[in-house]
Amino acid sequence: MTPRQMLAVVLHPVHLGRTGLVALLVGLWLTLFNQGTQLLVWPWSAPLVFKIAMNVITPFVVANLGLMSRQAESKVDALSSVVSPRPLPMVQELRSENTTR
């Protein structure tokens, strides 16, 4: 995936809404859990604001990496079915190992 394609996936309104919601919910939980008592003290220090920002940015990045991984995986699956309509030998081998267990 090129950087332009990645940006298009991340900024797609549906994806942005979902990953943004995940980031806000997880970020809120992490902030309350890890910095709960510090949030009550005013004014907030620069390190606290940085921690809060990282608590939101990190799940946003992770959610988007998962999304891009899924996008790339579906393209590989589509490409492999065009190139080789039957499963590759290694895939067949893995499938047969799983069925014998």
Order of alpha helices (4+ residues) and beta strands (2+ residues): alpha-alpha-alpha-alpha
